[in-house]
Amino acid sequence: MSDRHQPLGPERPHSGVSRQGWGQDRSAVLGMMGSAFSFSLMAVCVKQLGGRLPVAELVLARALVSVVLSWLLLRQAGVFPWGQRRGLLVIRGLVGSLALLCVYLAITRLPLASSTVLQYLYPSITALLAWPWLGERLRRRSLLGLALGWLGVLLVCQPAGGLGLGLQLFPGASPLPLEGTLAALAGALLTALAYVSVRDLGRSEHPLVIVFYFPLVSVPFSLPLVLLQPVWPAPQDWIWLLGVGMFTQLGQLGVTLGLTQLPAARATTISYMQVAFAALWGWWLFGETVNGWTSLGALLILAAALVGR
């Protein structure tokens, strides 16, 4: 059977101990780990631009680099590029583009560690959405994971005035900017929707096709937004824009491999390594500090991923 028609996300049992099954699981796990590292470097490139360019331009730059790389990879692999379920592929690309816009906005408005921690609510939301969409069993601990995750969000955001209750819940803390916080939370929800759709598409589509449709939709999505407020990049900005495109492409390849081979909840849990990478880059490159409330909130969100997987 040719690549044009063969499903790449087989419904295989995950309890087997065969060498082939272990090899597939290992490659998927390594793909998710690599995607976490790549996405953390993508965030560094976005942060280095320092808000000098509109986020729509970052999405467009990422899409232009990725669509070329994806097309070359498809040609090299001899894979039919247009897929079978084209409607869902386009929807995945649109939702992913909206998620990317929110994520980039959050990175430019918030400390790197905080924006990444809030974004990483998506594994718990993914587990919740995978239940009605994919029929993946929702366990009680998934609901516990959601509760822990949202409690972690409260600690990371440290809202002033105790959420309007007139209480000083976080003495001495500085609340995160509202715009960046809402963007990060919207990015987490949209990312979860995109990842569940990737898991679904993995039953019929080649991973390279799924990756290709993301920038293919992102270009016409972001171009009108760029034309409304065009800003020509400075010479040094081109390096960071190229980095945004390349590291996002590598991250998408890794995460697509993981999500087409592993259950959605397990795959996305592995990618929580990005939180540690973000904290490291934020401290080392940008001189960001993390207070006790943020650290506790991050631990709760990480615990939510482990409990809810």
N, C-alpha and C positions, 0 to 999 in steps of 0.2 A: 504493500500500500504506500502511495506516495505521501510526501510531507503535506501536500495540498489537502488531503482528506483525513490524515491520521490524527486522532486526538493525542495531545501531549500531556494531558493531566489525568491519567488512568485512575479509576477508582480501585485502588489496590489496598489490601489490608496493611496496617502499620504494625501489627504485632508479630509478623514473621521475622525469622532470624537468618534468612538466606543472605549470601554474600551480595547478591544483586540488590536486594531490598535495603541492606545496610549501606551499600554504596550510594544508592539514590537518596536515602535519608541524609547521609553525610554531606553529599554535594549540595542538597537543599539547605542544610544548616549552615554550611560554609557560605552559601550564597546570601543568606540573611545576615550573617555576621559581616560579610564584606559590604553589604548594602548599608548597614549602620555606620561603618567607618566612612564610606563614600559620602553619605548624606551629611555626616558631621563636617566633612571638608567642604561640601557645598555650602553649608551654613556659614562657615568661616569666610568663604568668598563673598557671600551676600553681605555679611557683616562688614567686611573690608570696604565695600562700596559706600558704607556709611550713610545711606539714604540719599546719596548724590543723584541717583537715577530713580525714576518712578518704578514701582515694583512690576508694572506691566511690561516695561522694557526688559527686566530680568527674566520674566516668563518667556518673552519673545526670543531673547538671546538663547536661553536654554533650549527652546523648541527648535530653533534653526540649527544649532549644533547637533541636537539629538536626532532630528529627522534625517540629516545627512548620514550620520553614523549608523542609524538603524537601517536605512536603505542599503548601505554598503554591506552590512552584516547579513541582511536578507538575501542579497545577490550572491554573496559568498557561500551561504548555506544552501542556495537553490530552493528557497522556500517561497511559495506563492504568497504575495504580500497582503492580499486584500481580505483574507480570512473567510469564515463562513457566516458567523452571526454579526454582520456588519453594524446593525442597529445598536446592539449592546456594546460593540467595540467603540462606536462613536460616543455613546453615553459615558462609557468609562473614561474616554479622553476628555470629555467636557467636565465631568466631576473632578477628575484629576487636575485639570487646569485651574478650576476654581479653588481646589485645595492648595495648589502651589501658590496661587496669588495670596491666599490668606497666610500661608506659612512664611512666605518672604516678607509680608507686611509685619508679622509678629517678630521676626528676627531683627528687622530694622528698628522696631519700637521697644523691644525688651532686651534685658540681659540674655546672652546666648543660652546659658543653662536654664533659665526660667522659661524661655520660649520653647526649648526642646522638651522640658518636663511636661508642660501643658499640652504640647502636641502629642505626647505619648500617652494620652488618655485613649488613643484610638484602638489599642489591642482589646481593651475591655468592651468598647463599643462594637468592635468587629465581631467579638464572640457573641454579643447580643443580636446583631443583625444577621449573623450566619445561621441562627436558629430558624427563623421563618423563611429566609431566602434559600439556603443551601440544605436545610434539614439536618445540620450538625447539632447534636444534642446540647441543649443549654442546661448546665448543671447549677445547683444552688450556689456553689462557690463562685460561679461567674457573676451572680447577683451580688455576692459579698465583695467580689473584686470591683464592681462598679461603685459600690458604696465607699470602699476604701479609696478608690481613685478620686471621687469627688471631694472627699474629705481632704485628700492631698492637695487638690486644686485650691481649696479654701486656705490652706496653710501657705501655699506658694504665692497666691495672689495677695494675701494679707490685706483684705479690704478695710478701708478706713471707716470708723464709726460702727464696726461690728454689724455690717450688712443692714444698716439703718435701724438697728436696735438700740443705739445709744450706748453701746458697750465698747470698751477698749479691749478687744480680744488679743491684740498683738502689740504690747507696749514697746515703744521705740522702733517699730517697724515702718517702712515706707511702702505703701501700697503700689502695686504695679499699675502703669497707665492703662486706663480702661480700653482704649482703642486697640492696643496691642494684645491685651488679654482676650477680648472678644474675637479678634482675628485668630489667635492661637486655638481657641476653643472651636471656632467654626472650621478651622483647618483640620482639627482632630476628627470632627464628625464627617467631613467630606472625605478625608483620607480613609476612614473606616468604610464608607460607602464604596470608594474606589477599590479598596483591597478585597472586599467581598465580591465585587464584580469580576476582579481578576481571578479569584478562586473559581468562580462559576465559568468564566471563559476558558480556564485551564482544562476543562473537560473536553473542549473541542478545538481549541486554537493553539498554534505554535507560540511559545513564549516570545519569540522575536516579533511576531505579528502584533501581539498585545502591546509590547513596548513601542512598536512603530506607530500605532494609532494614537498614542498619547501626544507626541509632538505634532503629528499630522493634524490633530484637532486644535492643539494649542496655538498654532500659527494664525489661522483665521480668527480664533477667539481673542488673542491678545493684540493683533495688529491694529484694529480700530481704536483700542484704548491707548495705544502708543501714539497714534496720529493725533489724538486729542490733546496730548501734552508731550510733544517730542523733545528730548534732551540729548544732545550729541555727547557721547562719552569722552572723557579726557583720555590721553594716551595710556596712562597706567590702568584705567578702568577696563580696557580691552582684555588684559590678562585675567582679571577677576571674572569678567563675563565669560571668557572661555572656560575658566575653571568651573563656573556654575553649570555650564552645559555639559562638560565632560564628567564631572563628579555625579551630577544628577543622572546622566545616562548609565554610568556604572552602577549606581544605586538601584535604578529601575531594573536593570538586568538581573541583579542579585535578588531583589525582592520578588520579581516575577518568577524566577526559578524556584524560590522557596515556596511561594503561594500556590504554584501548580503541582507541587510534590508533597506538601504537608498540609494538615488541617489548618484552617485560617487562624484559630486561636493560638496554636502552638507556634506557627511560623512568626506571627507578629510579636509574640513574647520575646523571642530571641533578639529581635531588633532593638530591645530596650538598652542594649549596649551603647546606643547612640547618646543616651543621657550622660553616661560616664565620659564619653569622648567630648561632649559639648562642655561639660564642667571643666575638663582639662584645658581645652582650647580657650575658653572664656577667661580662665585664670592666667594662663601662660601668655596669650597673645593680646588680650584686651584689658588685663588688670582687674577683672571682675571678681567680686567677693560674694560668697554665699553665706547668708546668716543662718541661725539655728532653725528658724521657722521654715525657711526654704528647704533646708536639708531634711527636716522631718517630713515635710510635704512630699519631697522627692522619694523618700523611703516608702511612704505610704502608696504612692503611685506605682513604684516598682513592685511592692508587695501585691498591689491589685493585679498586676500582670501575672505574677507567679501563682496567685490564688485562683485567678479566673481563667487560666489557660485550659 
